[in-house]
Amino acid sequence: MLYFSKGSQHSQYARNGQVLFAGDLIQFTADTPHDLHAMILSVNAQGQTNVVIPYTGSQSRKIQAGTQRLPSRSSLELDDERGLEAYLFLTSQTPFDAQQAKQAVTQAFARASRDLLRLEIRSTLFQTQIFLIQKQAHTTMPPPR
């Protein structure tokens, strides 16, 4: 995952568990030796799951072999909800739909006792990589006296 903080000169690669801030921009990097179907979901500490990519439709998106960024021509802005958030990069040789993906995440969240640190997706439909971030609000420093 790449991120760009306002006021920075360039994007940086985030580490798993990285602290990011509301308003930061993120983008995902996919590096695959062959074409795949992919979907990226986010799940917050309350278990709310959202499809991040694709933006529209309910089917996984086909990505070409090689290295590419998702989204390809833009970035996603982090909202102001604070706390731990997981991004799940799901891939498969065949298309799958958002309902299947969300169901797998909901079941995994329950098995993990609602703990994102213990989240593990078990599915024969797709493979999953999980990336965690810790979202915080930007703090403003008081003016010097």
VOPAGU-2260 file (C-alpha; in pm, 1 decimal, decimal comma):
REM VOPAGU-2260
SITE   aa  ch    i         X         Y         Z
SITE  MET   A    0       0,0       0,0       0,0
SITE  LEU   A    1     123,1     346,4     -91,4
SITE  TYR   A    2      21,2     654,7     101,4
SITE  PHE   A    3      59,0    1026,0      55,0
SITE  SER   A    4      23,0    1265,2     346,8
SITE  LYS   A    5     -71,2    1624,3     283,1
SITE  GLY   A    6     240,5    1838,0     290,1
SITE  SER   A    7     463,5    1549,7     176,4
SITE  GLN   A    8     676,2    1563,8    -134,3
SITE  HIS   A    9     600,0    1209,4    -257,0
SITE  SER   A   10     418,7     883,6    -183,4
SITE  GLN   A   11     568,7     623,3      46,7
SITE  TYR   A   12     511,3     253,7     105,4
SITE  ALA   A   13     321,0     188,5     426,7
SITE  ARG   A   14     417,5     -90,7     662,7
SITE  ASN   A   15     159,7    -322,8     810,9
SITE  GLY   A   16      12,3    -146,7    1114,6
SITE  GLN   A   17     124,3     198,3     994,3
SITE  VAL   A   18     -37,6     502,6    1152,4
SITE  LEU   A   19    -212,0     707,3     883,4
SITE  PHE   A   20    -429,1    1013,3     916,9
SITE  ALA   A   21    -771,2    1127,7     801,3
SITE  GLY   A   22    -723,8    1289,3     461,5
SITE  ASP   A   23    -417,2    1083,2     368,3
SITE  LEU   A   24    -435,6     935,3      19,1
SITE  ILE   A   25    -379,4     564,2     -42,4
SITE  GLN   A   26    -321,0     344,1    -343,0
SITE  PHE   A   27    -253,7     -30,1    -372,9
SITE  THR   A   28      19,6    -202,7    -572,1
SITE  ALA   A   29     -50,4    -533,5    -746,8
SITE  ASP   A   30     234,7    -742,3    -882,5
SITE  THR   A   31     120,9   -1064,8   -1045,9
SITE  PRO   A   32     277,8   -1304,8   -1297,7
SITE  HIS   A   33     -59,6   -1371,8   -1467,2
SITE  ASP   A   34    -402,2   -1215,3   -1511,6
SITE  LEU   A   35    -625,1   -1232,2   -1203,8
SITE  HIS   A   36    -962,3   -1119,4   -1079,5
SITE  ALA   A   37    -929,8    -889,1    -779,3
SITE  MET   A   38   -1131,3    -696,9    -523,6
SITE  ILE   A   39   -1022,7    -479,7    -231,7
SITE  LEU   A   40   -1239,8    -449,8      76,2
SITE  SER   A   41   -1200,3    -252,2     395,8
SITE  VAL   A   42   -1327,1    -361,2     734,9
SITE  ASN   A   43   -1322,0    -141,8    1044,5
SITE  ALA   A   44   -1303,2    -239,3    1411,7
SITE  GLN   A   45   -1684,3    -264,1    1429,6
SITE  GLY   A   46   -1690,3    -513,7    1141,7
SITE  GLN   A   47   -1838,1    -278,6     881,1
SITE  THR   A   48   -1719,1    -399,1     541,9
SITE  ASN   A   49   -1697,0    -188,1     226,7
SITE  VAL   A   50   -1588,5    -266,4    -127,1
SITE  VAL   A   51   -1307,7     -25,5    -211,4
SITE  ILE   A   52   -1218,2    -158,1    -558,6
SITE  PRO   A   53   -1398,6    -184,8    -794,1
SITE  TYR   A   54   -1576,5     148,3    -737,8
SITE  THR   A   55   -1889,5      33,4    -916,6
SITE  GLY   A   56   -2056,2    -296,5    -979,2
SITE  SER   A   57   -2055,0    -607,2    -768,1
SITE  GLN   A   58   -1805,3    -823,0    -964,0
SITE  SER   A   59   -1433,3    -857,3    -908,0
SITE  ARG   A   60   -1214,0    -656,7   -1143,5
SITE  LYS   A   61    -981,1    -827,0   -1391,4
SITE  ILE   A   62    -620,7    -710,6   -1356,8
SITE  GLN   A   63    -347,8    -778,9   -1609,4
SITE  ALA   A   64     -20,0    -955,5   -1536,1
SITE  GLY   A   65     260,2    -726,3   -1423,8
SITE  THR   A   66     283,9    -443,1   -1176,0
SITE  GLN   A   67       8,2    -187,1   -1151,4
SITE  ARG   A   68    -151,9      49,0    -904,5
SITE  LEU   A   69    -511,3      35,4    -792,2
SITE  PRO   A   70    -685,4     264,1    -848,6
SITE  SER   A   71    -476,8     329,5   -1157,2
SITE  ARG   A   72    -543,9     699,5   -1216,1
SITE  SER   A   73    -637,2     830,5    -873,4
SITE  SER   A   74    -607,9     769,1    -501,2
SITE  LEU   A   75    -848,2     697,2    -218,3
SITE  GLU   A   76    -881,8     948,6      64,5
SITE  LEU   A   77    -899,0     808,6     417,2
SITE  ASP   A   78   -1209,4     913,2     607,5
SITE  ASP   A   79   -1201,0    1056,6     958,9
SITE  GLU   A   80   -1308,5     740,0    1140,7
SITE  ARG   A   81   -1029,4     664,0    1386,8
SITE  GLY   A   82    -902,0     321,4    1488,1
SITE  LEU   A   83    -773,8       1,2    1338,7
SITE  GLU   A   84    -880,4     -78,6     982,0
SITE  ALA   A   85    -799,8    -377,7     762,4
SITE  TYR   A   86    -768,4    -370,9     385,5
SITE  LEU   A   87    -819,2    -709,1     221,6
SITE  PHE   A   88    -680,0    -772,6    -125,4
SITE  LEU   A   89    -868,4   -1071,7    -265,7
SITE  THR   A   90    -757,1   -1247,8    -584,4
SITE  SER   A   91    -882,1   -1542,3    -787,5
SITE  GLN   A   92    -832,9   -1709,9   -1123,4
SITE  THR   A   93   -1209,6   -1673,2   -1180,8
SITE  PRO   A   94   -1455,0   -1387,0   -1125,1
SITE  PHE   A   95   -1631,1   -1357,3    -789,4
SITE  ASP   A   96   -1885,4   -1114,6    -650,2
SITE  ALA   A   97   -1891,8    -870,8    -361,6
SITE  GLN   A   98   -2159,7   -1064,6    -175,0
SITE  GLN   A   99   -1933,0   -1372,1    -158,7
SITE  ALA   A  100   -1640,1   -1158,5     -43,6
SITE  LYS   A  101   -1839,6    -973,2     222,4
SITE  GLN   A  102   -1983,6   -1299,8     353,4
SITE  ALA   A  103   -1633,1   -1447,5     389,9
SITE  VAL   A  104   -1518,1   -1134,5     576,4
SITE  THR   A  105   -1821,4   -1134,8     807,8
SITE  GLN   A  106   -1761,5   -1500,1     897,0
SITE  ALA   A  107   -1389,3   -1440,6     951,3
SITE  PHE   A  108   -1458,8   -1140,0    1173,8
SITE  ALA   A  109   -1690,9   -1351,0    1391,2
SITE  ARG   A  110   -1431,8   -1634,0    1411,8
SITE  ALA   A  111   -1169,4   -1377,4    1515,7
SITE  SER   A  112   -1393,7   -1265,3    1804,9
SITE  ARG   A  113   -1429,1    -926,5    1635,6
SITE  ASP   A  114   -1052,3    -866,2    1655,7
SITE  LEU   A  115    -894,9    -740,1    1331,3
SITE  LEU   A  116    -551,5    -852,2    1450,0
SITE  ARG   A  117    -678,2   -1212,6    1443,7
SITE  LEU   A  118    -865,5   -1183,2    1112,1
SITE  GLU   A  119    -805,3   -1478,5     879,7
SITE  ILE   A  120   -1010,3   -1538,0     565,3
SITE  ARG   A  121   -1085,4   -1900,5     481,3
SITE  SER   A  122   -1217,8   -1933,8     130,9
SITE  THR   A  123   -1180,7   -2170,0    -161,3
SITE  LEU   A  124   -1301,6   -1892,4    -394,8
SITE  PHE   A  125   -1014,1   -1648,7    -352,5
SITE  GLN   A  126    -683,5   -1585,4    -179,8
SITE  THR   A  127    -642,4   -1295,3      56,9
SITE  GLN   A  128    -370,3   -1059,6     170,0
SITE  ILE   A  129    -455,6    -847,4     474,1
SITE  PHE   A  130    -300,1    -509,0     543,7
SITE  LEU   A  131    -373,4    -318,6     866,6
SITE  ILE   A  132    -355,4      53,2     930,1
SITE  GLN   A  133    -418,4     259,5    1240,9
SITE  LYS   A  134    -617,3     571,0    1147,8
SITE  GLN   A  135    -582,9     883,3    1357,5
SITE  ALA   A  136    -713,8    1235,4    1333,6
SITE  HIS   A  137    -471,4    1507,8    1231,4
SITE  THR   A  138    -376,2    1714,2    1530,1
SITE  THR   A  139    -324,0    2082,8    1495,9
SITE  MET   A  140     -57,5    2248,5    1703,7
SITE  PRO   A  141    -159,6    2561,4    1892,6
SITE  PRO   A  142       6,4    2878,4    1763,7
SITE  PRO   A  143     330,2    2971,9    1942,0
SITE  ARG   A  144     302,2    3238,4    2212,0
